[in-house]
Amino acid sequence: MKNPNNFRTRSEHPKPEKAVRGSRHLRYKGYEVAPAAQRLPNGLFAANLTIEKTTPASGAHAYSFDALDYFFDEEHALAYAYRWGRLWIDSHQ
């Protein structure tokens, strides 16, 4: 049964798309930084980020950050995630 107020129920709500253009892996100070922009149902892009230590001596440590902030433009979300990752790396060395 459709909601009389035209609100979507949870099952009717479209699922967010997978991260888009997240294949840009960049290296910074011994870490691999992988920013991603995820398009949400409301049209905004969530800035997501994965950071992984690339030196074999440190073992495999990966850190994932979802929805750091939201943007109208995919490129702004990617740039923000990368910048945020560099700041995180600088503060954890």
C-alpha positions as CSV (number, residue, x, y, z in Angstrom):
1,M,0.0,0.0,0.0
2,K,1.3,3.4,-1.0
3,N,1.7,6.0,1.7
4,P,-1.0,8.6,1.3
5,N,1.4,11.4,2.1
6,N,3.7,10.3,-0.7
7,F,6.6,9.5,1.7
8,R,8.7,6.6,0.7
9,T,8.9,3.7,3.1
10,R,12.3,2.1,3.8
11,S,11.7,-0.6,1.2
12,E,10.8,1.9,-1.5
13,H,13.8,4.1,-0.9
14,P,16.5,3.7,-3.6
15,K,19.7,2.3,-2.4
16,P,22.8,4.5,-2.7
17,E,25.1,3.7,-5.6
18,K,28.5,2.2,-5.0
19,A,31.4,4.5,-4.8
20,V,32.1,6.2,-8.1
21,R,35.5,7.0,-9.6
22,G,37.1,5.5,-6.5
23,S,39.9,3.9,-8.5
24,R,42.3,6.9,-7.9
25,H,44.8,5.4,-5.6
26,L,47.4,8.0,-4.6
27,R,50.6,7.5,-2.5
28,Y,51.5,9.9,0.3
29,K,54.3,9.5,2.8
30,G,54.2,5.7,2.7
31,Y,50.4,5.4,2.6
32,E,48.0,4.5,-0.2
33,V,45.2,7.0,-0.2
34,A,42.0,6.0,-2.0
35,P,39.3,8.7,-2.1
36,A,35.9,7.9,-3.4
37,A,32.7,9.8,-4.0
38,Q,29.4,8.0,-3.4
39,R,26.2,9.3,-5.0
40,L,23.4,9.4,-2.5
41,P,19.6,9.1,-3.3
42,N,19.3,12.9,-2.6
43,G,21.8,13.7,-5.4
44,L,24.7,14.7,-3.0
45,F,28.0,13.0,-3.0
46,A,29.5,11.6,0.2
47,A,33.3,11.9,0.5
48,N,34.7,8.5,1.5
49,L,38.3,7.5,2.1
50,T,40.4,4.4,2.6
51,I,44.0,4.8,3.8
52,E,46.5,1.9,3.9
53,K,50.1,1.7,5.1
54,T,52.2,0.5,2.2
55,T,55.4,-0.5,4.0
56,P,55.7,-4.3,4.5
57,A,57.3,-3.9,7.9
58,S,54.1,-2.3,9.3
59,G,51.8,-5.1,8.4
60,A,48.5,-4.5,6.6
61,H,46.7,-1.6,8.3
62,A,43.8,-0.1,6.5
63,Y,41.6,2.7,7.8
64,S,38.2,3.5,6.2
65,F,36.3,6.7,6.6
66,D,32.7,7.0,5.3
67,A,30.8,10.2,4.7
68,L,33.5,12.7,5.8
69,D,31.2,15.4,4.4
70,Y,28.7,15.9,1.6
71,F,29.0,17.8,-1.7
72,F,27.0,18.8,-4.7
73,D,29.9,17.9,-7.0
74,E,31.7,14.6,-7.3
75,E,35.1,16.2,-7.9
76,H,34.8,18.3,-4.8
77,A,34.0,15.2,-2.7
78,L,37.1,13.4,-4.1
79,A,39.3,16.4,-3.5
80,Y,38.1,16.9,0.0
81,A,38.6,13.2,0.8
82,Y,42.2,13.3,-0.5
83,R,43.0,16.5,1.4
84,W,41.4,15.1,4.6
85,G,43.5,11.9,4.1
86,R,46.8,13.9,3.8
87,L,45.9,15.8,7.0
88,W,45.1,12.5,8.8
89,I,48.4,11.0,7.7
90,D,50.4,14.1,8.8
91,S,48.8,14.0,12.3
92,H,49.5,10.2,12.7
93,Q,53.2,10.1,11.9
